[in-house]
Amino acid sequence: QVQLVESGGGLVQPGGSLRLSCAASGSIFSINIMGWYRQAPGKQRELVAIITRGTTTNYADSVKGRFTISSDHAKNTVYLQMTSLKPEDTAVYYCNVVASGARIYWGQGTPVTVSS
C-alpha cells in the first residue's frame, strides 16, 4: 500500500505565494521521478513540474521562473514553491510519483485558488 499525502494548498491573492508538499509512504521502492500536475475546472490535467532522482527538473512554460520544484529523496518528499501566483494558476494540484517498475502513484489532490 502506497500513500501520497499532499498539503499546503489554499486561497491566496494574485501575486502571492504558496508551498505545496507531498510525502510518499508505504511499500514504495526506488522512486525515479516525483512531480506535480494540476487540473483546472473544465480542463485536462497538465504537467506543472517534475524532478528526477538525479535532480533534473522540467517545468511547464506557464510556470517557468515562478515555480520551483525540489525533493528530499531520503524522506520521499517533493515540494512545489509557487510565487507570483496568477488567477490562471487556480486548479487542483496532484502529486505524482513514478517508482521502479514504472509504477505510478497519485495523491488525492490539494486545491489552490488564486483570487482577490
OpenMM code with the backbone's topology and positions (N, CA, C; nanometers):
from openmm import Vec3, app, unit

residues = "GLN VAL GLN LEU VAL GLU SER GLY GLY GLY LEU VAL GLN PRO GLY GLY SER LEU ARG LEU SER CYS ALA ALA SER GLY SER ILE PHE SER ILE ASN ILE MET GLY TRP TYR ARG GLN ALA PRO GLY LYS GLN ARG GLU LEU VAL ALA ILE ILE THR ARG GLY THR THR THR ASN TYR ALA ASP SER VAL LYS GLY ARG PHE THR ILE SER SER ASP HIS ALA LYS ASN THR VAL TYR LEU GLN MET THR SER LEU LYS PRO GLU ASP THR ALA VAL TYR TYR CYS ASN VAL VAL ALA SER GLY ALA ARG ILE TYR TRP GLY GLN GLY THR PRO VAL THR VAL SER SER".split()
positions = [
    Vec3(0.0853, -0.1193, 0.0000),
    Vec3(0.0000, 0.0000, 0.0000),
    Vec3(0.0885, 0.1237, 0.0000),
    Vec3(0.0637, 0.2125, -0.0953),
    Vec3(0.1400, 0.3360, -0.1071),
    Vec3(0.0451, 0.4531, -0.0895),
    Vec3(0.0876, 0.5493, -0.0123),
    Vec3(0.0079, 0.6709, 0.0064),
    Vec3(0.0901, 0.7933, -0.0258),
    Vec3(0.0276, 0.8873, -0.0933),
    Vec3(0.0867, 1.0182, -0.1177),
    Vec3(-0.0006, 1.1197, -0.0457),
    Vec3(0.0571, 1.1899, 0.0480),
    Vec3(-0.0182, 1.2874, 0.1272),
    Vec3(0.0296, 1.4273, 0.0922),
    Vec3(-0.0623, 1.5060, 0.0376),
    Vec3(-0.0307, 1.6429, -0.0043),
    Vec3(-0.0785, 1.7420, 0.1005),
    Vec3(-0.0119, 1.8546, 0.1033),
    Vec3(-0.0538, 1.9628, 0.1921),
    Vec3(-0.0031, 2.0950, 0.1356),
    Vec3(-0.0620, 2.2041, 0.1857),
    Vec3(-0.0137, 2.3360, 0.1505),
    Vec3(-0.1028, 2.4160, 0.0576),
    Vec3(-0.2073, 2.3566, 0.0049),
    Vec3(-0.2964, 2.4320, -0.0827),
    Vec3(-0.3810, 2.5308, -0.0045),
    Vec3(-0.4534, 2.6155, -0.0782),
    Vec3(-0.5396, 2.7111, -0.0116),
    Vec3(-0.5730, 2.8283, -0.1006),
    Vec3(-0.6229, 2.9347, -0.0383),
    Vec3(-0.6620, 3.0573, -0.1071),
    Vec3(-0.5519, 3.1608, -0.0918),
    Vec3(-0.5147, 3.2218, -0.2025),
    Vec3(-0.4101, 3.3244, -0.1987),
    Vec3(-0.4451, 3.4326, -0.2986),
    Vec3(-0.4015, 3.5540, -0.2694),
    Vec3(-0.4268, 3.6658, -0.3604),
    Vec3(-0.3291, 3.6620, -0.4772),
    Vec3(-0.3681, 3.7201, -0.5891),
    Vec3(-0.2736, 3.7293, -0.7018),
    Vec3(-0.1422, 3.7942, -0.6587),
    Vec3(-0.0327, 3.7363, -0.7048),
    Vec3(0.0984, 3.7851, -0.6654),
    Vec3(0.1540, 3.7174, -0.5418),
    Vec3(0.0708, 3.6397, -0.4756),
    Vec3(0.1125, 3.5729, -0.3527),
    Vec3(0.1890, 3.4449, -0.3776),
    Vec3(0.2203, 3.3763, -0.2681),
    Vec3(0.3000, 3.2543, -0.2745),
    Vec3(0.2360, 3.1437, -0.1914),
    Vec3(0.2628, 3.0216, -0.2331),
    Vec3(0.2233, 2.9028, -0.1585),
    Vec3(0.3313, 2.7977, -0.1764),
    Vec3(0.3414, 2.7090, -0.0784),
    Vec3(0.4333, 2.5962, -0.0883),
    Vec3(0.3558, 2.4668, -0.0671),
    Vec3(0.3594, 2.3821, -0.1687),
    Vec3(0.2952, 2.2511, -0.1592),
    Vec3(0.3978, 2.1461, -0.1188),
    Vec3(0.3519, 2.0486, -0.0414),
    Vec3(0.4365, 1.9368, -0.0017),
    Vec3(0.3639, 1.8063, -0.0311),
    Vec3(0.4413, 1.7032, -0.0606),
    Vec3(0.3835, 1.5710, -0.0840),
    Vec3(0.4799, 1.4674, -0.0290),
    Vec3(0.4310, 1.3865, 0.0642),
    Vec3(0.5126, 1.2827, 0.1250),
    Vec3(0.4589, 1.1458, 0.0846),
    Vec3(0.5489, 1.0627, 0.0340),
    Vec3(0.5125, 0.9270, -0.0055),
    Vec3(0.5491, 0.8301, 0.1061),
    Vec3(0.4583, 0.7394, 0.1347),
    Vec3(0.4848, 0.6396, 0.2384),
    Vec3(0.4285, 0.5051, 0.1961),
    Vec3(0.4747, 0.4010, 0.2650),
    Vec3(0.4260, 0.2675, 0.2342),
    Vec3(0.5307, 0.1872, 0.1608),
    Vec3(0.4856, 0.0860, 0.0913),
    Vec3(0.5760, -0.0066, 0.0222),
    Vec3(0.6180, 0.0517, -0.1117),
    Vec3(0.7039, 0.1513, -0.1023),
    Vec3(0.7497, 0.2171, -0.2245),
    Vec3(0.9015, 0.2081, -0.2294),
    Vec3(0.9519, 0.1611, -0.3399),
    Vec3(1.0951, 0.1414, -0.3529),
    Vec3(1.1478, 0.2178, -0.4725),
    Vec3(1.2618, 0.2779, -0.4559),
    Vec3(1.3339, 0.3399, -0.5658),
    Vec3(1.2458, 0.4327, -0.6491),
    Vec3(1.2152, 0.5452, -0.5919),
    Vec3(1.1419, 0.6477, -0.6674),
    Vec3(1.2339, 0.7064, -0.7728),
    Vec3(1.1863, 0.7125, -0.8945),
    Vec3(1.2659, 0.7671, -1.0042),
    Vec3(1.2310, 0.9117, -1.0367),
    Vec3(1.1020, 0.9427, -1.0329),
    Vec3(1.0560, 1.0761, -1.0669),
    Vec3(0.9456, 1.1160, -0.9683),
    Vec3(0.9506, 1.2408, -0.9255),
    Vec3(0.8415, 1.2980, -0.8463),
    Vec3(0.7967, 1.4252, -0.9159),
    Vec3(0.6694, 1.4547, -0.9061),
    Vec3(0.6237, 1.5727, -0.9776),
    Vec3(0.4885, 1.6224, -0.9331),
    Vec3(0.4486, 1.7300, -0.9964),
    Vec3(0.3194, 1.7932, -0.9708),
    Vec3(0.2464, 1.8145, -1.1026),
    Vec3(0.1186, 1.7842, -1.1004),
    Vec3(0.0276, 1.8111, -1.2111),
    Vec3(-0.0874, 1.8947, -1.1555),
    Vec3(-0.1620, 1.9555, -1.2441),
    Vec3(-0.2786, 2.0303, -1.1990),
    Vec3(-0.3925, 2.0156, -1.2977),
    Vec3(-0.5125, 2.0334, -1.2443),
    Vec3(-0.6318, 2.0259, -1.3284),
    Vec3(-0.7262, 2.1374, -1.2883),
    Vec3(-0.7475, 2.2286, -1.3827),
    Vec3(-0.8416, 2.3380, -1.3613),
    Vec3(-0.9810, 2.2918, -1.4028),
    Vec3(-1.0846, 2.3576, -1.3523),
    Vec3(-1.2211, 2.3185, -1.3872),
    Vec3(-1.2434, 2.3197, -1.5381),
    Vec3(-1.2962, 2.2106, -1.5897),
    Vec3(-1.3259, 2.2013, -1.7320),
    Vec3(-1.2060, 2.1771, -1.8214),
    Vec3(-1.0888, 2.1541, -1.7605),
    Vec3(-0.9676, 2.1341, -1.8404),
    Vec3(-0.9045, 2.0001, -1.8074),
    Vec3(-0.8146, 1.9573, -1.8968),
    Vec3(-0.7426, 1.8331, -1.8735),
    Vec3(-0.6309, 1.8538, -1.7724),
    Vec3(-0.5937, 1.7452, -1.7068),
    Vec3(-0.4800, 1.7506, -1.6149),
    Vec3(-0.3529, 1.7781, -1.6947),
    Vec3(-0.2687, 1.8659, -1.6417),
    Vec3(-0.1465, 1.9032, -1.7129),
    Vec3(-0.0266, 1.8990, -1.6212),
    Vec3(0.0877, 1.8768, -1.6818),
    Vec3(0.2131, 1.8761, -1.6080),
    Vec3(0.2460, 2.0164, -1.5587),
    Vec3(0.2895, 2.0260, -1.4337),
    Vec3(0.3397, 2.1523, -1.3804),
    Vec3(0.4923, 2.1469, -1.3722),
    Vec3(0.5437, 2.0457, -1.3022),
    Vec3(0.6887, 2.0321, -1.2867),
    Vec3(0.7213, 1.8916, -1.2406),
    Vec3(0.8393, 1.8442, -1.2816),
    Vec3(0.8870, 1.7140, -1.2353),
    Vec3(1.0332, 1.7258, -1.1976),
    Vec3(1.0767, 1.6331, -1.1125),
    Vec3(1.2164, 1.6280, -1.0720),
    Vec3(1.2566, 1.4814, -1.0654),
    Vec3(1.3724, 1.4515, -1.1235),
    Vec3(1.4208, 1.3138, -1.1226),
    Vec3(1.5057, 1.2891, -0.9992),
    Vec3(1.5383, 1.1611, -0.9818),
    Vec3(1.6227, 1.1261, -0.8683),
    Vec3(1.7577, 1.1951, -0.8773),
    Vec3(1.8001, 1.2216, -1.0001),
    Vec3(1.9253, 1.2927, -1.0195),
    Vec3(1.9095, 1.4433, -1.0142),
    Vec3(1.7928, 1.4899, -0.9731),
    Vec3(1.7576, 1.6317, -0.9553),
    Vec3(1.7461, 1.7109, -1.0841),
    Vec3(1.7318, 1.6431, -1.1966),
    Vec3(1.6973, 1.7145, -1.3194),
    Vec3(1.5523, 1.7581, -1.3104),
    Vec3(1.5262, 1.8820, -1.3495),
    Vec3(1.3909, 1.9348, -1.3397),
    Vec3(1.3360, 1.9712, -1.4767),
    Vec3(1.2045, 1.9751, -1.4840),
    Vec3(1.1358, 2.0172, -1.6059),
    Vec3(1.0085, 2.0892, -1.5638),
    Vec3(0.9815, 2.2021, -1.6294),
    Vec3(0.8667, 2.2839, -1.5923),
    Vec3(0.7779, 2.3111, -1.7138),
    Vec3(0.6507, 2.3278, -1.6872),
    Vec3(0.5615, 2.3793, -1.7908),
    Vec3(0.6025, 2.5234, -1.8205),
    Vec3(0.5887, 2.5638, -1.9450),
    Vec3(0.6286, 2.7000, -1.9825),
    Vec3(0.5534, 2.8047, -1.9002),
    Vec3(0.4307, 2.7743, -1.8660),
    Vec3(0.3459, 2.8717, -1.7975),
    Vec3(0.3918, 2.9016, -1.6544),
    Vec3(0.4768, 2.8156, -1.5979),
    Vec3(0.5204, 2.8370, -1.4593),
    Vec3(0.6703, 2.8628, -1.4472),
    Vec3(0.7428, 2.8553, -1.5558),
    Vec3(0.8876, 2.8782, -1.5509),
    Vec3(0.9187, 3.0152, -1.4941),
    Vec3(1.0142, 3.0169, -1.4034),
    Vec3(1.0537, 3.1425, -1.3411),
    Vec3(0.9681, 3.1813, -1.2215),
    Vec3(0.8571, 3.1105, -1.2014),
    Vec3(0.7683, 3.1426, -1.0874),
    Vec3(0.7602, 3.0262, -0.9882),
    Vec3(0.7660, 2.9060, -1.0376),
    Vec3(0.7539, 2.7861, -0.9522),
    Vec3(0.8893, 2.7165, -0.9447),
    Vec3(0.9153, 2.6558, -0.8294),
    Vec3(1.0381, 2.5790, -0.8107),
    Vec3(1.0038, 2.4451, -0.7461),
    Vec3(1.0471, 2.3373, -0.8099),
    Vec3(1.0263, 2.2045, -0.7544),
    Vec3(1.1550, 2.1574, -0.6885),
    Vec3(1.1407, 2.0898, -0.5752),
    Vec3(1.2562, 2.0334, -0.5061),
    Vec3(1.2120, 1.9044, -0.4379),
    Vec3(1.3095, 1.8279, -0.3957),
    Vec3(1.2746, 1.6999, -0.3336),
    Vec3(1.3741, 1.6616, -0.2262),
    Vec3(1.3295, 1.5775, -0.1374),
    Vec3(1.4142, 1.5175, -0.0352),
    Vec3(1.3922, 1.3673, -0.0483),
    Vec3(1.4819, 1.3016, -0.1210),
    Vec3(1.4609, 1.1601, -0.1503),
    Vec3(1.4719, 1.0740, -0.0254),
    Vec3(1.5485, 1.1197, 0.0720),
    Vec3(1.5600, 1.0437, 0.1961),
    Vec3(1.4258, 1.0357, 0.2672),
    Vec3(1.3427, 1.1392, 0.2461),
    Vec3(1.2111, 1.1443, 0.3090),
    Vec3(1.0990, 1.1126, 0.2096),
    Vec3(1.1362, 1.0789, 0.0861),
    Vec3(1.0352, 1.0545, -0.0182),
    Vec3(0.9348, 1.1690, -0.0253),
    Vec3(0.9858, 1.2897, -0.0247),
    Vec3(0.9012, 1.4085, -0.0227),
    Vec3(0.9382, 1.5017, -0.1367),
    Vec3(0.8368, 1.5606, -0.1976),
    Vec3(0.8573, 1.6576, -0.3036),
    Vec3(0.7828, 1.7855, -0.2671),
    Vec3(0.8406, 1.8981, -0.3049),
    Vec3(0.7852, 2.0290, -0.2731),
    Vec3(0.7636, 2.1085, -0.4020),
    Vec3(0.6692, 2.2014, -0.3958),
    Vec3(0.6492, 2.2950, -0.5063),
    Vec3(0.6320, 2.4335, -0.4460),
    Vec3(0.7338, 2.5165, -0.4632),
    Vec3(0.7263, 2.6552, -0.4186),
    Vec3(0.6673, 2.7366, -0.5320),
    Vec3(0.5547, 2.8001, -0.5066),
    Vec3(0.4851, 2.8768, -0.6083),
    Vec3(0.4871, 3.0238, -0.5690),
    Vec3(0.5376, 3.1088, -0.6563),
    Vec3(0.5415, 3.2524, -0.6321),
    Vec3(0.4744, 3.3251, -0.7475),
    Vec3(0.4494, 3.4531, -0.7266),
    Vec3(0.3846, 3.5363, -0.8294),
    Vec3(0.2619, 3.4661, -0.8867),
    Vec3(0.1806, 3.4137, -0.7995),
    Vec3(0.0649, 3.3361, -0.8436),
    Vec3(-0.0347, 3.4223, -0.9194),
    Vec3(-0.0965, 3.3601, -1.0197),
    Vec3(-0.1932, 3.4270, -1.1056),
    Vec3(-0.3277, 3.3547, -1.0952),
    Vec3(-0.4362, 3.4226, -1.1267),
    Vec3(-0.5667, 3.3548, -1.1233),
    Vec3(-0.5694, 3.2285, -1.2094),
    Vec3(-0.4956, 3.2287, -1.3189),
    Vec3(-0.4944, 3.1104, -1.4063),
    Vec3(-0.4183, 2.9925, -1.3470),
    Vec3(-0.3542, 3.0116, -1.2321),
    Vec3(-0.2914, 2.9007, -1.1617),
    Vec3(-0.3924, 2.8255, -1.0744),
    Vec3(-0.5126, 2.8772, -1.0664),
    Vec3(-0.6171, 2.8120, -0.9876),
    Vec3(-0.6466, 2.6735, -1.0437),
    Vec3(-0.6369, 2.5731, -0.9577),
    Vec3(-0.6556, 2.4339, -1.0005),
    Vec3(-0.6429, 2.3430, -0.8792),
    Vec3(-0.6739, 2.2171, -0.9003),
    Vec3(-0.6388, 2.1148, -0.8026),
    Vec3(-0.5018, 2.0605, -0.8426),
    Vec3(-0.4103, 2.0626, -0.7483),
    Vec3(-0.2735, 2.0186, -0.7741),
    Vec3(-0.2549, 1.8762, -0.7210),
    Vec3(-0.2005, 1.7905, -0.8072),
    Vec3(-0.1827, 1.6497, -0.7744),
    Vec3(-0.0345, 1.6136, -0.7718),
    Vec3(0.0033, 1.5441, -0.6674),
    Vec3(0.1373, 1.4897, -0.6581),
    Vec3(0.1439, 1.3597, -0.7383),
    Vec3(0.2567, 1.3371, -0.8029),
    Vec3(0.2750, 1.2174, -0.8853),
    Vec3(0.4121, 1.1569, -0.8577),
    Vec3(0.4150, 1.0250, -0.8466),
    Vec3(0.5413, 0.9543, -0.8235),
    Vec3(0.5521, 0.8396, -0.9233),
    Vec3(0.6687, 0.8290, -0.9860),
    Vec3(0.6986, 0.7154, -1.0729),
    Vec3(0.8093, 0.6361, -1.0048),
    Vec3(0.7790, 0.5120, -0.9703),
    Vec3(0.8754, 0.4293, -0.8977),
    Vec3(0.9301, 0.3207, -0.9895),
    Vec3(1.0176, 0.2416, -0.9357),
    Vec3(1.0770, 0.1340, -1.0141),
    Vec3(0.9682, 0.0418, -1.0672),
    Vec3(0.9946, -0.0135, -1.1855),
    Vec3(0.8940, -0.0969, -1.2494),
    Vec3(0.7840, -0.0160, -1.3155),
    Vec3(0.8097, 0.1126, -1.3319),
    Vec3(0.7143, 0.2049, -1.3965),
    Vec3(0.5817, 0.2113, -1.3217),
    Vec3(0.5879, 0.1917, -1.1920),
    Vec3(0.4662, 0.2039, -1.1129),
    Vec3(0.4398, 0.3510, -1.0862),
    Vec3(0.3137, 0.3924, -1.1090),
    Vec3(0.2753, 0.5324, -1.0980),
    Vec3(0.1737, 0.5485, -0.9853),
    Vec3(0.1968, 0.6492, -0.9048),
    Vec3(0.1074, 0.6767, -0.7927),
    Vec3(0.0639, 0.8231, -0.7968),
    Vec3(-0.0588, 0.8466, -0.7523),
    Vec3(-0.1148, 0.9822, -0.7497),
    Vec3(-0.1630, 1.0156, -0.6094),
    Vec3(-0.1478, 1.1426, -0.5717),
    Vec3(-0.2071, 1.1916, -0.4490),
    Vec3(-0.3536, 1.2239, -0.4708),
    Vec3(-0.4185, 1.2632, -0.3631),
    Vec3(-0.5629, 1.2892, -0.3700),
    Vec3(-0.5942, 1.4287, -0.4231),
    Vec3(-0.4924, 1.5126, -0.4321),
    Vec3(-0.5114, 1.6481, -0.4836),
    Vec3(-0.5301, 1.7498, -0.3721),
    Vec3(-0.4740, 1.8669, -0.3932),
    Vec3(-0.4925, 1.9779, -0.2996),
    Vec3(-0.5307, 2.1013, -0.3803),
    Vec3(-0.6387, 2.1679, -0.3434),
    Vec3(-0.6855, 2.2809, -0.4235),
    Vec3(-0.6061, 2.4083, -0.3973),
    Vec3(-0.5796, 2.4800, -0.5038),
    Vec3(-0.5161, 2.6114, -0.4971),
    Vec3(-0.6078, 2.7099, -0.5679),
    Vec3(-0.6452, 2.8149, -0.4972),
    Vec3(-0.7308, 2.9185, -0.5540),
    Vec3(-0.6592, 3.0518, -0.5444),
    Vec3(-0.6425, 3.1164, -0.6593),
    Vec3(-0.5778, 3.2477, -0.6641),
    Vec3(-0.6848, 3.3495, -0.7010),
    Vec3(-0.7197, 3.4307, -0.6032),
    Vec3(-0.8288, 3.5251, -0.6235),
    Vec3(-0.8175, 3.6396, -0.5240),
    Vec3(-0.8622, 3.7567, -0.5691),
    Vec3(-0.8649, 3.8716, -0.4799),
    Vec3(-1.0000, 3.8832, -0.4122),
] * unit.nanometer
topology = app.Topology()
chain = topology.addChain("A")
for resn in residues:
    res = topology.addResidue(resn, chain)
    for name in ("N", "CA", "C"):
        topology.addAtom(name, app.Element.getBySymbol(name[0]), res)
